[in-house]
Amino acid sequence: MKHQTDIARVAALIADPSRARILKCLADGRALPAGALAGEAGIGAATASAHLAKLVEGELVTVERSGRHRYYRLHGPDVSAALEALALIAPPQRITSLKQSNRTNALHRSRTCYDHLAGRLGVALMRTLLERGVLTGHDGVHRPREAVRDRPSAYGRDIRYELTETGRATLTELGVDPDRLPPRRPAIRYCVDWSEHQHHLAGGLGAALTARLFALDWVRWGASPRVVHLTDRGAEGLERSLGLVVG
């Protein structure tokens, strides 16, 4: 039997401002301790623990134990996609400080969408993969009037991208093995980027490529959740290996 989904229950969990801040902190896919989440949310340790318990019970967050420590992460990419979709219809937060302005600009420039790159860097990477013939299937441009199921801040469903033989060789040379991606996860997906309204690469391949860029120290985590920075080595490496010139 098909069942109605309990949207109200999930919405109530996200509706609390502190829990919403915790979820946004976890939206880059990393596992973080309760103390770090409490600091980012601006709440005490006991309050954070109570919020995290509700998020775990509601299956929005999972907890991992390592010795005496507990680390929390989003339950999966679908939770991140839901947060991205809510961000699209949510009113913008009022920017009242230079710090907030800098963080907003950094998120637009380069960030993670769960475990893959997004923002201008993610869109530029996707465009380069298409121009170099690594991927084929579309030009990466989101056209709202032509979209059937595609919406900003969500996984795309209208287009089918495929990895070419040239792309397989290019990625292998970069250190990404397309034959060793997680078997239960779609290898190639795309998201309609919420800030750029273009496609960025998601799925197992997007995650593997992003992980490789971190391993090469071509991108590094920023001080704020989800923000990443392209290093000088990364700018040189992307231009050398893919012909991507980041302005």
C-alpha positions, 0 to 999 in steps of 0.5 A, a space after each residue: 500500500 502507498 502511504 501519505 508522507 508526513 510532511 508536517 513532522 519533518 517541517 516541524 523539526 526543521 522549523 526551529 531556528 537552532 535546529 535549522 542552523 545545525 542542519 545547515 552546518 551539516 549540509 556539506 556531508 561532514 560528520 561534526 561533534 555536538 560541541 562544534 554544532 552548538 558553537 555554530 548554532 549559538 546555543 549551549 551544549 545541553 540544548 544542542 544535545 536535545 535538538 540533535 536527539 530530535 533530529 536523530 529520532 526524526 531520521 534527518 541526522 545520524 550519529 556515529 560513535 568513536 570512543 567517547 565522542 559522538 559525531 553527527 552527519 545528515 542522514 543522506 543527500 536527500 536531506 541536503 536536497 530538501 534543505 536546498 529546495 527550502 532555501 529557494 523559497 525562504 526569504 533571504 536573511 538580512 545581512 547586518 555585518 561584513 562577516 555575513 556579507 563575506 560568508 554569503 559571497 563565499 557560498 556563491 563562489 564555491 561550496 559543497 552541495 552535500 558531498 559534491 562541488 557547487 556554486 560558481 566553481 561547481 558550475 564552471 567545473 561541470 561546463 568544462 567537463 562538457 566542453 572537454 567531452 568528459 561528459 555528454 548529454 546537454 550543455 549544462 544550462 538550466 532553461 526554466 521555460 523548457 524544464 519539465 521536472 527540473 527545478 533550482 535547488 534540486 536534483 535534475 531529472 530532465 537530462 541524462 548525462 553520460 561519461 564518454 570514453 575520453 572522459 573515463 581516460 581523463 578522470 582516471 589520469 586525474 586519479 578518479 576511477 569510474 569503475 569503483 564508484 558506490 554500486 548502490 548510488 547513481 554514478 552520474 546525477 546533476 543538481 540545478 545550482 540554487 545560486 547559479 541556476 546552472 547544472 553542477 555534477 552530483 552522484 557518485 562521480 561528483 562525490 568521487 571527483 570532489 573527494 579527489 580534489 580535496 585529497 590533492 589539496 586543490 580545494 580546502 574547507 573554509 571557516 564557515 560550513 559548506 564553504 570551500 576555497 580553491 587553492 593556488 595549486 588547485 587553480 594550476 591543476 585544474 587548468 593543466 588537467 582539464 583546461 579550466 581557468 577560474 577567474 
